[in-house]
Each structure stands twice: as C-alpha cells, then as structure tokens.
Amino acid sequence: MSSANNKFISHSDAIPVINSDVFLRHANQRFALGVFNAVDVLTYKPNSIEEAYLRLRANVYIDQTGMLDQDLRRDDGTEMDEFDKLSTHFVVLENLIEQVSVFACGRLIVKMMHKDIILPIEKYFPEVFFEPAPHNSVEISRFIVRHNDPRCARTAKIRLMTAGLAHAFKKNLEPILCVVEPSFERDLRIMKIPTSRITEPKLVPQYNDHNLGIEIDKQLLRDRLGETETNHMSIPVGSYVFWGNQPTYKLFDT
C-alpha cells in the first residue's frame, strides 16, 4: 500500500482508460466494483478490465511511487507476481460514458492449506513470525486508489475494504494482514479502520521504502462498517456492484 511520491506523474496519467460496456445497463451510475478470481487475471485479454487493472498496478507501483523496479514491468505495460494466482482481485471503475477508468484496486492473497505458501508479510518480516501464519490467513496487497476528487477516493477505499471484508467473512478467512507505509497506517486510523501493529517500520528492499506489518480486526471493522453495508458488498466473483449518480461536470483534467 502506498502514496504517490512522483509529482511529475499525475493520478490522471496513472489511471488506465479503456472502452468497456460494463455500465451498459447502468448508464446513470458513476462507479462500479468488480471481483475477479485468479484465472480471470492470469488469462486476461488485451483491452480488458483485468489488463487495465494490471496496468494500473504498474503505473502506480513502478512509475508513480517507485516501490517496484522498472524491470518488473511486462512488455504490455502490466505488472504481475507469483501471488496473483493465490488471490481474489477487486477493481473499481468510473463510468466515463463510452469508456471507463480503472482507478482503484486491491487483492486478497489467501494462504492455502497443504501448500508451501509464504505470505509477503511473512517473507519481509520473518522476525515476528516464529510460527507460520495460519493456513486461512489473508494479506491485503496492491491496494491502490487514484482519483482527483478526495471524496471519490475515500468512498472507493471504503468500498474496497468492505468488499474484501465481506469476502473474508464469506470464506472464513483470518487474520487479515497487510504491509503498509507508516503514512498509510495513519490514514487508516483517521478512517477509523481498526488496526494493530505486529511489526515496527523497517526498510523493505523489495518495496524500496520503509514499511510495517499490521493486522485488521475483522469483527470490529464489520461492526464499524455495519452489517447492512457489508452484506451489500458481498459480491460473487465475476460480478459487479454499482453506485453513485453521474455528475454533470468534467471528471478529469486534460
């Protein structure tokens, strides 16, 4: 999880915009959140939502924040790693009438039973994992929100977290872990997301920055978000949920 630090790459520059009919039956809705399984992402097609999601990851993590090295960009401008095959993926879209922007995303990496799986947090902070994380642990990863309107960005963050939480409850997954920058930890506290530190900050070479490990209190977060909203965001894989009314003003700077 990261915040922008390259002032020469704007959010608009980082956000992929593609042709899509996702909003065809929801023309008056402004936003959508879709859920994809690992196969959807690993077998993405050119000019698809899945490809745009992977390009957003490259644009933000490689170009805008520098958290990943340039040599991790694939030939088609996407970014993938070995954890994508273990993940459920969440993508937020904005309706631009005949196009959509893919401006927010996240994934839940699931630690599987009977497999030699080490989560990123275990890999980067082995000093706190004297025992392996439980087989049903999940790690929030590649969490990105890029929007010029802070209100829209905040809503996207909450929707992503709620959808991930709903998925964790549905699949009985816990604990919920993540590796974050100290600044993002502060943002989560401001948003009243119940977190606890399980590591202290240190330089993580793979992310070219100082990071720390946290755990999110699944039950307390559900209590704060509300059962109604959590149930509403319990979206089957392969489907979308829509919200918001179309504005009458231009969304992005040119």
Disulfide bonds with the S-S distance in Angstrom:
none
